Amino acid sequence: MSGPGPLVDRALTPDDLDAYLRLRETTFGYPGRSDEVLAAFTARLPRTLGAFVAGELASTVTRHDYRIHVAGTTVAAGGFGSISTAPEHRRRGHVARLMHASLAAGRDEGQGWNLLYPFDAAFYARYGWASVPTGVLLELTPEHLPSGTPRHLRRVDGPAAAGLAAPYARAAASRTFADTRNVGPWDVWQELDGAPGEGLLRYASDSAFVALRLRYVDGEPRMEVIDLGWSDAAGRDAVWGTLAGFRGHVARVRIHVPWDDPVALDRVRGHAVTGHAGLMARVADVVLALSPLRSVADDDTPLDLPPLHLRVVDPFAAWNDGVWRLVPGPTGTSVTPSRSTPDATLDVRGLALLVSGAGAPLNARRAGWADGSGRALATVAALSAGRRPYRSLVDAF
């Protein structure tokens, strides 16, 4: 049952702005009614789907558009935000229905992936989203950072995009789910420009960059690392060296470190900050998500990957559910429906883990998300091209 009165799902219009903001205030406790807020949320209305019960806005899902890096390629992706339901309308299937419609709409626009930051990961997992590790948020003293070699980074003045975009692009290409920062509802580079008096500093080389903010918290000098990245070992060394150069100047450092970096692995015990939202990813469309993936190693050396028949289990997005013939190649993967007996079976969540580099076939098997030929599953995992997930917190939506 959906409650009393007729049920209508439709895109929001300017006439719905007040109801939209009232619903968000009930759900999130913000955003207020400044001119800037009104302009921002008015712009979101055409891409926000609402469920109306007897004319009352009961639930919403907003779909943002992005381009992201996946396995060394760039692809279109959707990002779900503003997922909210009024308390009196909850547990009636409104969000699931709106997500399904929004996922289909994104697919129609060529989006093979969908990302979101969950209020409850278990809720979205029921509908095919998988939690993927991207980074570890640490708070520690500068003495706990590697020493590195700071002289390789130069101070960046002027517009952030002019000094940081090139090294960011190189770093992002080595990661899956990193944003291209050229499609989206807002300009991330403007956030990295900062405002006068913010104490925002930026440093870069050809292969690395870091942006940080200095401020006093309770009378204590602190550093917040807003954004960072590197595409080779020398760049990583330079970033850590630049940050370590603030020893004796700041008392604490807050930093989001790629989850597979040795610093995250070494310092997670005792220094990890809990409570920040993780990333979840979903294959929105099997063909759109897998076709761009190439049979190459992390250095783009071609790999000889065998064809396979893969059964994808996806009860929420029926267009994905079925057997697919995959023929990997150095320029992409042929993905076609098949009636053949599958070599392996993957739940759509397991598929996201393998091709994003977030997990290995054995991890998917242990979760109950994979079955069948180990060779076939290893072939699917190899389509990650050695990339692993990382998405900067400055790109959160």
Sine and cosine of phi, psi and omega as CSV:
sin_phi,cos_phi,sin_psi,cos_psi,sin_omega,cos_omega
0.00,0.00,0.58,-0.81,-0.03,-1.00
-0.95,-0.31,0.11,0.99,-0.01,-1.00
0.99,-0.15,0.14,-0.99,-0.05,-1.00
-0.94,0.34,0.51,-0.86,0.09,-1.00
1.00,0.05,0.24,-0.97,-0.02,-1.00
-0.93,0.37,0.51,-0.86,0.00,-1.00
-0.94,-0.35,0.81,-0.59,0.00,-1.00
-0.74,-0.67,0.77,-0.64,0.12,-0.99
-0.95,-0.32,0.79,-0.62,0.00,-1.00
-0.33,-0.94,0.29,-0.96,0.10,-0.99
-0.93,0.37,0.55,-0.83,0.01,-1.00
-0.97,0.23,0.45,-0.89,0.04,-1.00
-0.85,-0.53,0.17,-0.99,0.04,-1.00
-0.81,0.58,-0.47,0.89,0.03,-1.00
-0.93,0.37,-0.29,0.96,-0.03,-1.00
-1.00,-0.09,0.02,1.00,-0.13,-0.99
-0.85,0.52,-0.72,0.69,-0.03,-1.00
-0.88,0.47,-0.69,0.72,0.02,-1.00
-0.90,0.43,-0.61,0.79,0.02,-1.00
-0.88,0.47,-0.74,0.67,-0.01,-1.00
-0.92,0.39,-0.61,0.79,0.03,-1.00
-0.90,0.44,-0.63,0.78,0.03,-1.00
-0.92,0.40,-0.68,0.73,0.03,-1.00
-0.90,0.44,-0.61,0.79,0.03,-1.00
-0.90,0.44,-0.61,0.80,0.05,-1.00
-0.92,0.39,-0.63,0.78,-0.10,-1.00
-1.00,0.09,-0.71,0.70,-0.13,-0.99
-0.94,-0.34,-0.25,0.97,-0.01,-1.00
0.99,0.16,0.26,0.97,0.04,-1.00
-0.42,-0.91,0.07,-1.00,0.46,0.89
-0.90,-0.43,0.10,0.99,-0.08,-1.00
1.00,0.03,-0.15,-0.99,-0.09,-1.00
-0.72,-0.70,0.57,0.82,0.05,-1.00
-0.93,0.37,0.28,-0.96,0.03,-1.00
-0.86,0.52,-0.61,0.79,0.00,-1.00
-0.91,0.41,-0.68,0.73,0.02,-1.00
-0.90,0.43,-0.71,0.70,-0.01,-1.00
-0.87,0.49,-0.65,0.76,0.01,-1.00
-0.92,0.39,-0.66,0.75,-0.04,-1.00
-0.91,0.43,-0.69,0.72,-0.06,-1.00
-0.98,0.18,-0.42,0.91,0.14,-0.99
-0.90,0.44,-0.64,0.77,0.01,-1.00
-0.90,0.43,-0.45,0.89,-0.03,-1.00
-0.99,0.15,-0.28,0.96,-0.16,-0.99
-0.82,0.57,-0.72,0.70,-0.06,-1.00
-0.89,0.46,-0.41,0.91,-0.02,-1.00
-0.96,-0.27,0.31,0.95,0.06,-1.00
-0.93,-0.38,0.84,-0.55,0.02,-1.00
-0.99,-0.13,0.75,-0.67,-0.03,-1.00
-0.86,-0.51,0.56,-0.83,0.14,-0.99
-0.98,-0.21,0.83,-0.55,-0.02,-1.00
-0.93,-0.37,0.80,-0.60,0.05,-1.00
-0.93,-0.37,0.90,-0.44,-0.05,-1.00
0.79,0.62,0.63,0.78,0.03,-1.00
1.00,0.10,-0.08,1.00,-0.03,-1.00
-0.99,-0.17,0.73,-0.68,0.02,-1.00
-0.93,0.36,0.90,-0.43,-0.08,-1.00
-0.98,-0.21,-0.55,0.84,-0.12,-0.99
-0.40,-0.92,0.46,-0.89,0.02,-1.00
-0.62,-0.78,0.45,-0.89,0.20,-0.98
-0.64,-0.77,0.81,-0.59,0.06,-1.00
-0.97,-0.25,0.72,-0.69,0.03,-1.00
-0.94,-0.33,0.89,-0.45,0.10,-0.99
-1.00,-0.04,0.46,-0.89,0.03,-1.00
-0.96,-0.28,0.67,-0.74,0.01,-1.00
-0.61,-0.79,0.24,-0.97,0.35,-0.94
-0.87,-0.49,0.72,-0.69,-0.08,-1.00
-0.76,-0.64,0.32,-0.95,0.12,-0.99
-1.00,0.04,0.73,-0.69,0.11,-0.99
-0.65,-0.76,0.90,-0.43,0.10,-0.99
0.81,0.59,0.65,0.76,0.06,-1.00
0.99,0.12,0.15,0.99,0.07,-1.00
-0.83,-0.55,0.23,-0.97,0.12,-0.99
-0.90,-0.43,0.71,-0.70,-0.10,-0.99
-0.66,-0.75,0.32,-0.95,0.08,-1.00
-0.98,0.20,0.61,-0.79,0.01,-1.00
-0.56,-0.83,0.42,-0.91,0.12,-0.99
-0.95,-0.31,0.45,-0.89,0.08,-1.00
-0.76,-0.65,0.83,-0.56,0.00,-1.00
-1.00,0.03,0.73,-0.68,0.08,-1.00
-0.60,-0.80,0.01,-1.00,0.00,-1.00
0.78,0.63,0.62,0.79,0.05,-1.00
-0.99,0.16,0.94,-0.35,-0.11,-0.99
-0.50,-0.87,0.49,-0.87,0.06,-1.00
-0.63,-0.78,0.71,-0.71,0.07,-1.00
-0.88,0.47,0.62,-0.79,-0.06,-1.00
-0.79,0.62,-0.62,0.78,-0.06,-1.00
-0.96,0.26,-0.12,0.99,-0.02,-1.00
-0.89,-0.45,0.18,0.98,-0.08,-1.00
-0.98,0.21,0.33,-0.94,0.03,-1.00
0.88,0.47,0.59,0.81,0.06,-1.00
-0.82,-0.58,0.24,0.97,0.12,-0.99
0.99,0.11,0.14,0.99,-0.06,-1.00
-0.90,0.43,-0.74,0.67,-0.05,-1.00
-0.90,0.44,-0.70,0.72,0.01,-1.00
-0.86,0.51,-0.67,0.74,-0.02,-1.00
-0.92,0.40,-0.67,0.74,0.00,-1.00
-0.93,0.37,-0.61,0.79,0.04,-1.00
-0.91,0.42,-0.65,0.76,0.02,-1.00
-0.88,0.48,-0.72,0.70,0.00,-1.00
-0.91,0.41,-0.64,0.77,0.00,-1.00
-0.94,0.35,-0.59,0.81,0.06,-1.00
-0.90,0.44,-0.68,0.73,0.03,-1.00
-0.91,0.42,-0.62,0.79,0.02,-1.00
-0.91,0.42,-0.66,0.75,0.05,-1.00
-0.90,0.43,-0.64,0.77,0.06,-1.00
-0.87,0.50,-0.67,0.75,0.02,-1.00
-0.89,0.46,-0.42,0.91,0.00,-1.00
-1.00,-0.10,0.14,0.99,0.08,-1.00
1.00,-0.03,0.29,0.96,-0.01,-1.00
-1.00,-0.01,0.91,-0.42,0.00,-1.00
-1.00,0.05,-0.28,0.96,-0.05,-1.00
-0.78,-0.63,0.40,-0.91,0.14,-0.99
-0.68,-0.74,0.70,-0.71,0.00,-1.00
-0.86,-0.50,0.46,-0.89,0.12,-0.99
-0.36,-0.93,0.35,-0.94,0.11,-0.99
-0.95,-0.32,0.91,-0.41,-0.22,-0.98
-0.99,0.12,0.54,-0.84,0.25,-0.97
-0.99,0.15,-0.42,0.91,0.02,-1.00
-0.45,-0.89,0.96,-0.28,-0.08,-1.00
-0.87,0.50,-0.58,0.82,-0.03,-1.00
-0.90,0.44,-0.54,0.84,0.01,-1.00
-0.89,0.45,-0.76,0.65,-0.06,-1.00
-0.96,0.27,-0.47,0.88,0.04,-1.00
-0.87,0.50,-0.52,0.85,0.02,-1.00
-0.89,0.46,-0.38,0.93,-0.06,-1.00
-0.95,-0.33,0.26,0.97,0.16,-0.99
0.98,-0.21,0.03,1.00,0.08,-1.00
-1.00,0.09,0.62,-0.78,0.01,-1.00
-0.90,-0.44,0.68,-0.73,0.10,-1.00
-0.94,0.33,0.76,-0.65,0.01,-1.00
-0.83,-0.56,0.72,-0.69,0.02,-1.00
-0.95,0.31,0.73,-0.68,0.05,-1.00
-0.83,-0.56,-0.67,0.74,-0.01,-1.00
-0.33,-0.94,0.24,-0.97,0.06,-1.00
-0.87,-0.49,0.82,-0.57,0.03,-1.00
-1.00,0.05,0.86,-0.51,-0.04,-1.00
-0.90,-0.44,0.53,-0.85,0.18,-0.98
-0.76,-0.65,0.90,-0.44,-0.13,-0.99
-0.44,-0.90,0.04,-1.00,0.04,-1.00
-1.00,0.03,0.41,-0.91,0.02,-1.00
-0.85,0.53,-0.45,0.89,-0.01,-1.00
-0.91,0.42,-0.35,0.94,0.01,-1.00
-1.00,0.09,-0.09,1.00,0.01,-1.00
-1.00,0.04,0.48,-0.88,0.09,-1.00
-0.87,0.49,0.42,-0.91,-0.04,-1.00
-0.96,0.29,-0.78,0.62,0.05,-1.00
0.91,0.41,-0.21,-0.98,-0.04,-1.00
-0.76,-0.65,1.00,-0.07,-0.15,-0.99
-0.94,0.33,-0.36,0.93,-0.16,-0.99
-0.92,0.39,-0.23,0.97,-0.06,-1.00
-0.99,0.17,-0.23,0.97,0.06,-1.00
-0.98,-0.18,0.60,-0.80,0.02,-1.00
-0.93,-0.36,0.47,-0.88,0.04,-1.00
-0.93,0.37,0.71,-0.70,0.00,-1.00
-0.95,-0.31,0.88,-0.48,0.11,-0.99
-0.93,-0.36,0.19,-0.98,-0.01,-1.00
0.99,0.15,-0.27,-0.96,-0.05,-1.00
-0.86,0.50,0.67,-0.74,-0.03,-1.00
-0.88,0.48,-0.67,0.75,-0.06,-1.00
-0.87,0.49,-0.61,0.79,-0.04,-1.00
-0.90,0.44,-0.58,0.82,-0.07,-1.00
-0.99,-0.13,-0.41,0.91,-0.14,-0.99
-0.93,-0.36,-0.35,0.94,-0.14,-0.99
-0.88,0.47,-0.66,0.75,-0.05,-1.00
-0.91,0.40,-0.79,0.62,0.04,-1.00
-0.91,0.41,-0.51,0.86,0.07,-1.00
-0.89,0.46,-0.71,0.71,-0.03,-1.00
-0.86,0.51,-0.65,0.76,0.01,-1.00
-0.93,0.38,-0.66,0.75,0.01,-1.00
-0.92,0.38,-0.69,0.73,-0.05,-1.00
-0.90,0.43,-0.55,0.83,-0.01,-1.00
-0.90,0.43,-0.32,0.95,0.02,-1.00
-1.00,-0.05,0.12,0.99,-0.04,-1.00
-0.80,-0.60,0.42,-0.91,0.13,-0.99
-0.97,-0.22,0.67,-0.74,-0.05,-1.00
0.98,0.20,0.05,1.00,0.15,-0.99
-0.93,0.37,0.64,-0.77,-0.05,-1.00
-0.98,0.22,0.57,-0.82,0.11,-0.99
-0.97,0.23,-0.34,0.94,0.01,-1.00
0.89,0.45,0.45,0.89,0.11,-0.99
-0.83,-0.56,0.01,1.00,0.11,-0.99
-0.65,-0.76,0.76,-0.65,0.02,-1.00
0.31,-0.95,0.13,-0.99,-0.06,-1.00
-0.98,0.22,-0.18,0.98,0.04,-1.00
-0.50,-0.86,0.26,-0.97,-0.04,-1.00
-0.99,-0.13,0.95,-0.30,-0.02,-1.00
-0.89,0.45,-0.55,0.83,-0.04,-1.00
-0.89,0.46,-0.50,0.87,0.05,-1.00
-0.90,0.43,-0.58,0.81,0.05,-1.00
-0.90,0.43,-0.52,0.85,-0.01,-1.00
-1.00,0.07,-0.10,1.00,0.13,-0.99
-0.96,0.29,-0.57,0.82,0.00,-1.00
0.96,0.27,0.07,-1.00,0.03,-1.00
-0.88,-0.48,0.40,-0.91,0.02,-1.00
-0.81,0.58,0.72,-0.70,0.04,-1.00
1.00,0.08,0.03,1.00,-0.02,-1.00
-0.98,0.20,-0.31,0.95,-0.06,-1.00
0.95,0.33,0.56,0.83,-0.03,-1.00
-1.00,-0.03,0.84,-0.55,-0.03,-1.00
-0.89,-0.46,0.60,-0.80,0.00,-1.00
-0.72,-0.70,0.62,-0.78,0.00,-1.00
-0.68,-0.73,0.53,-0.85,-0.03,-1.00
-0.40,-0.92,0.38,-0.93,0.23,-0.97
-0.71,-0.71,-0.16,-0.99,0.02,-1.00
-0.92,0.39,-0.45,0.89,-0.13,-0.99
-0.87,-0.49,0.13,0.99,-0.05,-1.00
-0.34,-0.94,0.32,-0.95,0.06,-1.00
-0.36,-0.93,0.34,-0.94,0.11,-0.99
-0.43,-0.90,0.65,-0.76,0.08,-1.00
-0.83,-0.56,0.72,-0.69,-0.08,-1.00
-0.60,-0.80,0.36,-0.93,0.01,-1.00
-0.80,-0.60,0.72,-0.70,0.06,-1.00
-0.97,-0.24,0.71,-0.70,0.03,-1.00
-0.38,-0.93,0.28,-0.96,0.07,-1.00
-0.98,-0.18,0.74,-0.67,0.05,-1.00
-0.81,-0.58,0.90,-0.44,-0.05,-1.00
0.82,0.58,0.63,0.78,0.05,-1.00
0.98,0.19,0.08,1.00,-0.06,-1.00
-0.93,-0.36,0.76,-0.65,0.01,-1.00
-0.95,0.31,0.80,-0.60,-0.04,-1.00
-0.74,-0.67,0.38,-0.93,0.06,-1.00
-0.87,-0.50,0.75,-0.66,0.13,-0.99
-0.92,-0.40,0.90,-0.44,0.05,-1.00
-0.99,0.11,0.91,-0.41,-0.11,-0.99
-0.99,0.10,-0.60,0.80,-0.10,-0.99
-0.38,-0.93,0.57,-0.82,0.05,-1.00
-0.37,-0.93,0.30,-0.96,0.07,-1.00
0.00,-1.00,0.37,-0.93,0.05,-1.00
-0.43,-0.90,0.42,-0.91,0.00,-1.00
-0.90,-0.43,-0.04,1.00,0.08,-1.00
-0.44,-0.90,0.07,-1.00,-0.08,-1.00
-0.91,0.42,-0.61,0.80,0.00,-1.00
-0.91,0.41,-0.62,0.79,0.04,-1.00
-0.91,0.42,-0.69,0.73,0.05,-1.00
-0.86,0.51,-0.72,0.70,-0.01,-1.00
-0.86,0.51,-0.63,0.78,-0.02,-1.00
-0.94,0.35,-0.62,0.79,0.03,-1.00
-0.89,0.45,-0.75,0.66,-0.03,-1.00
-0.91,0.41,-0.57,0.82,0.03,-1.00
-0.91,0.41,-0.63,0.77,0.03,-1.00
-0.89,0.45,-0.70,0.72,0.00,-1.00
-0.93,0.38,-0.64,0.77,0.01,-1.00
-0.91,0.41,-0.35,0.94,0.04,-1.00
-0.91,0.42,-0.22,0.97,0.03,-1.00
-1.00,0.00,0.13,0.99,0.09,-1.00
-0.87,0.50,0.70,-0.71,-0.05,-1.00
1.00,0.05,-0.23,0.97,0.00,-1.00
-0.97,-0.24,-0.60,0.80,0.04,-1.00
-0.86,-0.52,0.46,-0.89,-0.03,-1.00
-1.00,-0.03,-0.53,0.85,-0.06,-1.00
-0.67,-0.74,0.47,-0.88,0.05,-1.00
-0.79,-0.61,0.74,-0.67,0.11,-0.99
-0.92,-0.40,0.82,-0.57,-0.17,-0.99
-0.49,-0.87,0.66,-0.75,0.06,-1.00
-0.98,-0.17,0.93,-0.36,-0.13,-0.99
-0.96,-0.27,0.68,-0.73,0.10,-0.99
-0.76,0.65,0.70,-0.72,-0.17,-0.99
-0.88,0.47,-0.41,0.91,-0.04,-1.00
-0.99,-0.17,0.09,1.00,0.03,-1.00
-0.97,0.23,0.61,-0.80,0.01,-1.00
-0.81,0.58,-0.54,0.84,0.01,-1.00
-0.89,0.45,-0.68,0.74,0.04,-1.00
-0.89,0.45,-0.68,0.73,-0.03,-1.00
-0.92,0.38,-0.59,0.80,-0.03,-1.00
-0.97,0.23,-0.51,0.86,-0.18,-0.98
-0.93,-0.36,0.01,1.00,-0.07,-1.00
-0.88,0.47,-0.58,0.82,0.02,-1.00
-0.97,0.24,0.91,-0.42,0.06,-1.00
1.00,-0.05,-0.22,0.98,-0.06,-1.00
-0.80,-0.60,-0.14,0.99,-0.03,-1.00
-0.95,0.32,0.66,-0.75,0.06,-1.00
-0.99,-0.12,0.87,-0.50,-0.03,-1.00
-1.00,-0.03,0.32,-0.95,0.11,-0.99
0.98,-0.19,-0.21,0.98,0.02,-1.00
-0.99,0.14,0.55,-0.83,-0.11,-0.99
-0.94,0.34,0.71,-0.70,0.09,-1.00
-1.00,0.06,0.10,-0.99,-0.01,-1.00
-0.99,-0.17,0.61,-0.79,0.14,-0.99
-0.85,-0.53,0.57,-0.82,-0.05,-1.00
-0.75,-0.66,0.49,-0.87,0.01,-1.00
-0.61,-0.79,0.64,-0.77,0.19,-0.98
-0.97,0.25,0.94,-0.33,-0.01,-1.00
-0.97,0.23,-0.54,0.84,0.00,-1.00
-0.50,-0.86,0.84,-0.54,-0.07,-1.00
-0.86,0.51,-0.73,0.69,-0.05,-1.00
-0.90,0.43,-0.75,0.66,-0.04,-1.00
-0.91,0.41,-0.57,0.82,-0.04,-1.00
-0.97,0.23,-0.63,0.78,-0.12,-0.99
-1.00,-0.04,-0.47,0.89,-0.08,-1.00
-0.83,0.55,-0.63,0.77,-0.02,-1.00
-0.96,0.29,-0.27,0.96,-0.14,-0.99
-0.95,0.30,0.66,-0.75,-0.14,-0.99
-0.92,-0.39,0.42,-0.91,0.07,-1.00
-1.00,0.01,0.97,0.24,-0.01,-1.00
-0.69,-0.73,0.37,-0.93,0.10,-1.00
-0.99,0.11,-0.04,-1.00,-0.06,-1.00
-0.92,0.39,-0.32,0.95,0.07,-1.00
-0.98,-0.19,0.29,0.96,0.03,-1.00
0.94,0.34,0.22,0.97,0.13,-0.99
-0.93,0.36,0.76,-0.64,-0.02,-1.00
-0.87,0.49,0.62,-0.78,0.09,-1.00
-0.91,-0.41,0.55,-0.83,0.04,-1.00
-1.00,-0.09,1.00,0.02,-0.02,-1.00
-0.99,-0.15,0.72,-0.69,-0.06,-1.00
-0.98,0.21,0.46,-0.89,0.14,-0.99
-0.90,0.44,0.36,-0.93,0.04,-1.00
-0.42,-0.91,0.30,-0.95,0.13,-0.99
-0.94,-0.35,0.86,-0.52,-0.09,-1.00
-0.89,-0.45,0.79,-0.61,0.12,-0.99
-1.00,-0.03,0.86,-0.52,0.05,-1.00
-0.97,-0.25,0.79,-0.62,0.02,-1.00
-0.98,-0.21,0.91,-0.42,-0.04,-1.00
-0.51,-0.86,0.99,0.13,-0.04,-1.00
-0.93,0.38,-0.36,0.93,-0.05,-1.00
-0.99,0.16,-0.63,0.78,0.01,-1.00
-0.89,-0.45,1.00,0.02,-0.17,-0.99
-0.87,0.49,-0.43,0.90,-0.01,-1.00
-0.91,0.42,-0.32,0.95,0.05,-1.00
-1.00,-0.01,-0.39,0.92,-0.16,-0.99
-0.95,0.30,0.86,-0.51,0.01,-1.00
0.53,-0.85,-0.14,-0.99,-0.02,-1.00
-0.99,-0.16,0.70,-0.71,-0.03,-1.00
-0.79,-0.61,0.67,-0.74,0.11,-0.99
-1.00,-0.06,0.85,-0.52,0.00,-1.00
-0.94,-0.33,0.79,-0.61,0.07,-1.00
-0.83,-0.56,1.00,-0.07,-0.03,-1.00
-0.94,0.34,0.55,-0.84,0.06,-1.00
-0.53,-0.85,0.18,-0.98,-0.07,-1.00
-0.94,0.35,-0.25,0.97,0.02,-1.00
-0.91,-0.41,0.00,1.00,0.00,-1.00
0.41,-0.91,0.03,-1.00,-0.05,-1.00
-0.86,-0.50,0.80,-0.60,0.12,-0.99
-0.97,0.25,0.80,-0.60,-0.04,-1.00
-0.80,-0.60,0.92,-0.39,-0.04,-1.00
-0.70,-0.71,0.53,-0.85,0.06,-1.00
-0.89,0.46,0.48,-0.88,-0.05,-1.00
-0.57,-0.82,0.45,-0.89,0.12,-0.99
-0.96,-0.28,0.12,0.99,-0.04,-1.00
-0.96,0.27,0.33,-0.94,0.10,-1.00
-0.92,0.39,0.78,-0.63,-0.06,-1.00
-0.95,0.32,0.57,-0.82,0.13,-0.99
-0.97,0.23,-0.50,0.87,-0.03,-1.00
-0.44,-0.90,0.33,-0.95,0.01,-1.00
-0.81,-0.59,0.69,-0.72,0.05,-1.00
-0.73,-0.68,0.78,-0.63,0.28,-0.96
-0.88,0.48,0.52,-0.85,-0.06,-1.00
-0.86,0.51,-0.46,0.89,0.07,-1.00
-0.93,0.36,-0.65,0.76,0.07,-1.00
-0.91,0.42,-0.58,0.82,0.05,-1.00
-0.88,0.47,-0.69,0.72,0.03,-1.00
-0.88,0.48,-0.66,0.75,0.00,-1.00
-0.89,0.45,-0.71,0.70,-0.10,-1.00
-0.94,0.34,-0.76,0.65,-0.11,-0.99
-0.97,0.22,-0.28,0.96,0.08,-1.00
-1.00,0.02,-0.14,0.99,-0.05,-1.00
0.98,0.19,0.19,0.98,-0.02,-1.00
-0.99,0.16,-0.28,0.96,-0.03,-1.00
-0.37,-0.93,0.31,-0.95,0.01,-1.00
-0.98,-0.20,0.27,-0.96,0.03,-1.00
-0.79,0.61,-0.62,0.78,-0.01,-1.00
-0.90,0.44,-0.59,0.80,0.07,-1.00
-0.88,0.47,-0.69,0.73,0.00,-1.00
-0.92,0.39,-0.62,0.78,0.05,-1.00
-0.88,0.48,-0.72,0.70,-0.04,-1.00
-0.90,0.44,-0.48,0.88,0.04,-1.00
-0.99,0.15,-0.12,0.99,-0.06,-1.00
0.99,0.16,0.34,0.94,-0.06,-1.00
-0.96,-0.28,0.06,1.00,-0.04,-1.00
-0.54,-0.84,0.54,-0.84,0.04,-1.00
-0.41,-0.91,0.40,-0.92,0.09,-1.00
0.96,-0.27,-0.38,-0.92,-0.13,-0.99
-0.88,0.48,0.81,-0.59,0.07,-1.00
-0.90,0.43,-0.56,0.83,0.02,-1.00
-0.91,0.41,-0.67,0.75,0.00,-1.00
-0.91,0.42,-0.69,0.72,0.01,-1.00
-0.90,0.43,-0.61,0.79,0.04,-1.00
-0.91,0.42,-0.56,0.83,0.05,-1.00
-0.90,0.43,-0.70,0.71,0.04,-1.00
-0.86,0.50,-0.70,0.71,-0.01,-1.00
-0.90,0.44,-0.54,0.84,-0.01,-1.00
-0.92,0.40,-0.34,0.94,0.03,-1.00
-0.92,0.38,-0.16,0.99,0.08,-1.00
-0.94,0.33,-0.21,0.98,0.03,-1.00
0.83,0.56,0.53,0.85,0.06,-1.00
0.97,0.24,-0.02,1.00,0.01,-1.00
-0.99,0.13,0.48,-0.87,0.07,-1.00
-0.77,-0.64,0.37,-0.93,-0.13,-0.99
-0.94,0.35,0.62,-0.78,0.28,-0.96
-0.35,-0.94,0.75,-0.66,0.09,-1.00
-0.69,-0.72,0.85,-0.52,-0.04,-1.00
-0.89,0.46,0.54,-0.84,0.04,-1.00
-0.91,0.42,-0.39,0.92,0.03,-1.00
-0.94,0.35,-0.29,0.96,0.05,-1.00
-1.00,-0.08,0.07,1.00,0.01,-1.00
-0.89,0.45,0.53,-0.85,-0.04,-1.00
-0.74,-0.67,0.00,0.00,0.00,0.00
